[in-house]
């Protein structure tokens, strides 16, 4: 079930329509980029409701692409699906044979791990079942979570857990990992969950959700290079939009939301020196924010779709292009 589907439509829809003398109509061949296609829930909605738009869908997960291609088969003539990470957006647009002069009108980022990846037990994303410690969104490349646990130094493990998982007991958990892997390398999630229970004080385990949540998040972010990719992807997406185009970001952890906020901030303010009575040409804001801070899911949305509970949504519209500095 797509998260915040109707709100995403409210925010992105105006970029896919235009006012004419006869009323509001869809823009011919308006390009909608789904940078995190997943199982295609958002994409299917937009393709159905905007019959003149074109979709470019990106995902690093080959199985997700296979399933989504079948789901979107009624729209085959209007879709281009690309096996790509979202930080490879410019290359994906090239692969889709999209000329730089063509318009990208709407972009959606639905960040984090997908429902399919959580539900497939052999992927190792969930701490509630014993599974191989893989955690790669793209299983064709990169280190697995097991390789990270078995090869990283104590210092690197502690840093990852502290920075990416915001784990208070990062040092203790890292020490236990190093001690236990010397006896037997880590290969499945059950041993890691047991280790975390042993390393975290009992009083702490009783609050704040499952004690393994932060460690599993940190490993997933490290394995998939999520934050580094996002820091590259956000400016690339903003640069791809034409004037009047809109972008929506849905984050599920504070670290993701912080990156989005930091990348949006300088684009929404003027570069005209303070004190001048007029805005200098090409120095005004490039984007305007469409959300007030980070919007959260309503109680009704969470009841209908519990996986929307942690979401933080930000959106912006391009209002101008800046001149070169």
C-alpha positions as CSV (number, residue, x, y, z in Angstrom):
1,X,0.0,0.0,0.0
2,X,1.7,3.3,-1.1
3,X,2.5,5.7,1.7
4,X,0.8,9.1,1.7
5,X,-0.5,8.5,-1.8
6,X,-3.2,11.1,-1.9
7,X,-1.0,13.8,-0.4
8,X,1.7,13.0,-2.9
9,X,-0.9,13.5,-5.7
10,X,-2.0,16.8,-4.2
11,X,1.6,18.0,-4.2
12,X,2.8,16.7,-7.5
13,X,-0.5,16.8,-9.5
14,X,-0.4,20.6,-10.3
15,X,3.0,20.1,-12.0
16,X,1.4,17.6,-14.4
17,X,-1.5,19.9,-15.5
18,X,-1.8,23.3,-17.1
19,X,-4.4,26.0,-17.4
20,X,-5.9,26.6,-20.8
21,X,-8.7,28.7,-22.2
22,X,-11.0,25.7,-21.8
23,X,-9.9,24.8,-18.3
24,X,-7.3,22.6,-16.6
25,X,-5.8,19.8,-18.8
26,X,-3.0,17.3,-18.5
27,X,0.3,18.3,-20.0
28,X,1.3,16.1,-23.0
29,X,4.2,13.9,-22.3
30,X,4.9,15.4,-18.9
31,X,7.7,13.4,-17.3
32,X,7.2,11.9,-13.9
33,X,10.3,10.3,-12.3
34,X,9.8,7.8,-9.6
35,X,13.3,7.6,-8.2
36,X,12.4,4.7,-5.8
37,X,10.0,2.7,-7.8
38,X,9.6,-0.3,-5.5
39,X,6.5,-2.3,-6.3
40,X,5.1,0.6,-8.3
41,X,2.1,1.6,-6.1
42,X,2.6,5.4,-6.5
43,X,3.6,5.0,-10.2
44,X,0.5,3.0,-11.0
45,X,-1.7,5.7,-9.4
46,X,-0.1,8.5,-11.4
47,X,-0.2,6.6,-14.7
48,X,-3.9,5.9,-14.2
49,X,-4.8,9.4,-13.2
50,X,-2.6,11.3,-15.6
51,X,-3.1,9.4,-18.9
52,X,-0.9,11.8,-20.9
53,X,2.2,11.7,-18.7
54,X,5.3,9.5,-19.1
55,X,7.0,7.6,-16.3
56,X,10.7,7.0,-15.8
57,X,11.1,4.6,-12.9
58,X,14.3,3.8,-11.1
59,X,15.1,1.0,-8.7
60,X,18.3,-0.8,-7.7
61,X,16.4,-4.0,-6.9
62,X,16.1,-6.3,-10.0
63,X,13.3,-8.3,-8.4
64,X,11.2,-5.2,-7.7
65,X,11.7,-4.1,-11.3
66,X,10.6,-7.5,-12.6
67,X,7.4,-7.5,-10.5
68,X,6.6,-3.8,-11.2
69,X,7.1,-4.2,-15.0
70,X,4.3,-6.8,-14.9
71,X,2.1,-4.6,-12.7
72,X,2.5,-1.7,-15.0
73,X,2.1,-3.7,-18.2
74,X,-1.1,-1.9,-19.2
75,X,1.0,1.3,-19.5
76,X,3.9,-0.2,-21.4
77,X,4.0,2.5,-24.1
78,X,4.3,5.2,-21.5
79,X,6.9,3.8,-19.1
80,X,10.7,3.4,-19.0
81,X,12.1,1.3,-16.1
82,X,15.8,1.6,-15.3
83,X,18.0,-0.6,-13.1
84,X,19.7,2.2,-11.2
85,X,20.2,3.9,-7.9
86,X,18.6,7.2,-7.4
87,X,22.0,9.0,-7.2
88,X,22.4,7.9,-10.8
89,X,19.4,9.9,-12.0
90,X,21.3,11.9,-14.7
91,X,22.6,8.6,-16.2
92,X,19.1,7.1,-15.9
93,X,17.6,10.0,-17.8
94,X,20.2,9.5,-20.5
95,X,19.4,5.8,-20.6
96,X,15.8,6.6,-21.0
97,X,16.9,8.7,-24.0
98,X,15.5,11.8,-22.4
99,X,17.1,14.9,-23.9
100,X,18.2,17.6,-21.5
101,X,15.8,20.0,-23.1
102,X,12.8,17.8,-22.3
103,X,10.8,18.5,-19.2
104,X,10.9,16.7,-16.0
105,X,7.7,17.9,-14.3
106,X,7.5,15.7,-11.2
107,X,9.9,13.6,-9.1
108,X,9.1,11.3,-6.1
109,X,11.5,9.8,-3.6
110,X,10.0,7.2,-1.3
111,X,13.1,6.5,0.7
112,X,14.2,3.6,2.9
113,X,13.6,-0.1,2.6
114,X,10.6,-1.2,0.6
115,X,7.7,-3.3,1.9
116,X,8.7,-6.1,-0.4
117,X,12.3,-6.2,1.0
118,X,11.0,-6.2,4.5
119,X,8.5,-9.0,3.8
120,X,11.0,-11.3,1.9
121,X,12.6,-13.2,4.8
122,X,15.7,-14.3,3.0
123,X,16.8,-10.6,2.4
124,X,17.8,-10.1,6.1
125,X,16.2,-6.7,6.5
126,X,13.9,-7.8,9.3
127,X,15.1,-8.5,12.8
128,X,12.0,-10.5,13.7
129,X,13.0,-13.6,11.7
130,X,16.2,-15.5,11.4
131,X,17.6,-14.9,7.9
132,X,20.9,-14.5,6.1
133,X,22.5,-11.2,6.9
134,X,22.4,-9.7,3.4
135,X,20.5,-6.4,3.4
136,X,21.6,-5.4,-0.1
137,X,18.8,-3.6,-2.0
138,X,20.7,-4.6,-5.2
139,X,21.8,-8.2,-4.7
140,X,24.1,-8.0,-7.7
141,X,26.8,-5.9,-6.1
142,X,28.3,-4.7,-2.9
143,X,29.2,-6.0,0.6
144,X,26.6,-7.8,2.6
145,X,25.7,-7.0,6.2
146,X,27.5,-10.2,7.3
147,X,30.7,-9.0,5.5
148,X,30.5,-5.7,7.3
149,X,30.1,-7.4,10.7
150,X,32.9,-9.9,10.0
151,X,35.5,-7.5,8.5
152,X,35.1,-4.0,9.8
153,X,37.3,-2.8,12.7
154,X,35.8,-2.1,16.1
155,X,36.1,1.6,15.5
156,X,34.3,1.5,12.1
157,X,31.5,-0.7,13.5
158,X,31.0,1.7,16.5
159,X,31.0,4.7,14.2
160,X,28.4,3.2,11.9
161,X,26.1,2.2,14.7
162,X,26.4,5.6,16.4
163,X,26.0,7.7,13.3
164,X,23.6,5.7,11.1
165,X,21.7,4.1,13.9
166,X,21.9,6.7,16.6
167,X,22.6,3.8,18.9
168,X,23.6,4.9,22.5
169,X,25.4,1.6,23.1
170,X,27.3,1.5,19.8
171,X,30.7,0.8,21.5
172,X,29.4,-2.1,23.6
173,X,27.7,-3.7,20.6
174,X,30.8,-3.3,18.5
175,X,32.9,-4.9,21.2
176,X,30.6,-7.9,21.4
177,X,30.6,-8.3,17.6
178,X,34.4,-8.4,17.5
179,X,34.6,-10.8,20.4
180,X,31.9,-13.2,19.1
181,X,33.0,-13.2,15.4
182,X,36.4,-14.5,16.5
183,X,34.6,-17.6,17.7
184,X,32.2,-17.9,14.8
185,X,31.6,-15.5,11.9
186,X,28.1,-13.9,11.7
187,X,25.9,-15.2,8.9
188,X,22.3,-15.0,10.1
189,X,20.3,-12.4,11.9
190,X,19.3,-14.4,15.0
191,X,22.9,-14.4,16.5
192,X,23.1,-10.6,15.9
193,X,19.7,-10.0,17.7
194,X,20.8,-12.2,20.6
195,X,24.1,-10.2,20.8
196,X,22.2,-6.9,20.9
197,X,19.9,-8.2,23.7
198,X,23.0,-9.2,25.7
199,X,24.8,-5.9,25.1
200,X,22.0,-3.4,25.9
201,X,20.9,-3.0,29.5
202,X,17.6,-4.6,30.4
203,X,16.1,-1.2,31.5
204,X,16.8,0.3,28.1
205,X,15.5,-2.7,26.2
206,X,12.0,-2.1,27.8
207,X,11.6,1.2,26.1
208,X,12.0,2.7,22.6
209,X,10.8,-0.3,20.5
210,X,12.8,-3.3,19.5
211,X,16.4,-3.1,20.7
212,X,17.8,-4.4,17.4
213,X,16.0,-1.7,15.3
214,X,18.8,0.9,15.4
215,X,21.6,-1.6,14.7
216,X,19.7,-3.1,11.7
217,X,19.0,0.4,10.4
218,X,22.7,1.3,10.6
219,X,23.9,-1.8,8.8
220,X,21.3,-1.3,6.0
221,X,22.4,2.3,5.5
222,X,26.0,1.3,5.4
223,X,25.5,-1.7,3.1
224,X,23.5,0.4,0.6
225,X,25.4,3.6,1.0
226,X,22.0,5.3,1.5
227,X,23.0,8.7,2.9
228,X,25.9,9.2,0.5
229,X,23.6,8.3,-2.4
230,X,20.9,10.7,-1.1
231,X,23.4,13.6,-0.8
232,X,24.1,13.2,-4.5
233,X,20.6,12.4,-5.6
234,X,18.8,15.4,-4.1
235,X,20.7,18.1,-5.9
236,X,20.6,16.0,-9.1
237,X,16.8,15.8,-8.9
238,X,16.4,19.5,-8.2
239,X,18.6,20.3,-11.2
240,X,16.5,18.1,-13.4
241,X,13.2,19.9,-12.8
242,X,12.0,22.6,-15.2
243,X,10.3,25.7,-13.9
244,X,6.9,24.7,-12.5
245,X,8.2,21.2,-11.7
246,X,7.7,19.7,-8.3
247,X,9.5,17.2,-6.1
248,X,8.3,15.2,-3.1
249,X,10.6,13.4,-0.6
250,X,9.3,10.9,1.9
251,X,11.9,10.0,4.6
252,X,11.6,7.4,7.3
253,X,14.4,8.3,9.6
254,X,15.8,11.6,10.9
255,X,19.1,11.2,9.1
256,X,17.4,11.0,5.6
257,X,15.1,13.9,6.4
258,X,18.1,16.0,7.6
259,X,19.9,15.5,4.3
260,X,16.8,16.5,2.3
261,X,16.3,19.6,4.5
262,X,19.9,20.7,4.2
263,X,19.9,20.3,0.4
264,X,16.6,22.2,0.0
265,X,17.5,25.1,2.3
266,X,20.0,27.0,0.1
267,X,17.7,26.7,-2.9
268,X,14.8,28.4,-1.3
269,X,16.6,31.7,-0.2
270,X,17.8,34.7,-2.1
271,X,21.5,35.3,-2.9
272,X,21.0,39.0,-3.3
273,X,23.2,40.8,-0.6
274,X,21.2,42.0,2.3
275,X,20.4,45.7,2.3
276,X,19.8,46.0,-1.5
277,X,16.4,47.5,-2.3
278,X,15.7,45.1,-5.2
279,X,16.3,41.5,-6.0
280,X,19.2,41.1,-8.4
281,X,18.5,39.3,-11.6
282,X,19.1,35.5,-11.4
283,X,19.8,35.8,-7.6
284,X,16.3,35.1,-6.2
285,X,15.1,31.8,-4.7
286,X,15.2,28.8,-7.1
287,X,12.5,26.8,-5.2
288,X,9.6,27.4,-2.9
289,X,8.6,24.9,-0.2
290,X,5.2,23.3,-0.5
291,X,5.1,21.8,3.0
292,X,5.5,23.5,6.3
293,X,8.4,21.7,7.8
294,X,8.2,17.9,7.5
295,X,4.6,16.7,7.3
296,X,3.6,13.5,9.1
297,X,1.0,10.9,8.4
298,X,-2.4,11.5,10.0
299,X,-3.8,9.1,12.5
300,X,-6.3,7.8,9.9
301,X,-3.4,7.1,7.4
302,X,-1.4,5.3,10.1
303,X,-4.4,3.2,11.0
304,X,-4.9,2.2,7.4
305,X,-1.2,1.8,6.6
306,X,0.9,1.3,9.8
307,X,4.2,1.6,7.8
308,X,3.4,5.3,7.3
309,X,3.9,6.0,11.0
310,X,7.6,7.2,10.8
311,X,7.3,9.1,7.4
312,X,8.4,12.7,7.1
313,X,7.3,14.4,3.8
314,X,8.9,17.5,2.3
315,X,8.0,19.0,-1.1
316,X,9.2,21.9,-3.2
317,X,8.4,23.6,-6.6
318,X,10.9,25.2,-8.9
319,X,10.0,28.8,-9.4
320,X,13.1,30.1,-11.2
321,X,16.6,29.1,-12.5
322,X,19.5,30.9,-11.0
323,X,22.2,32.5,-13.0
324,X,25.7,31.0,-12.8
325,X,27.6,32.2,-9.8
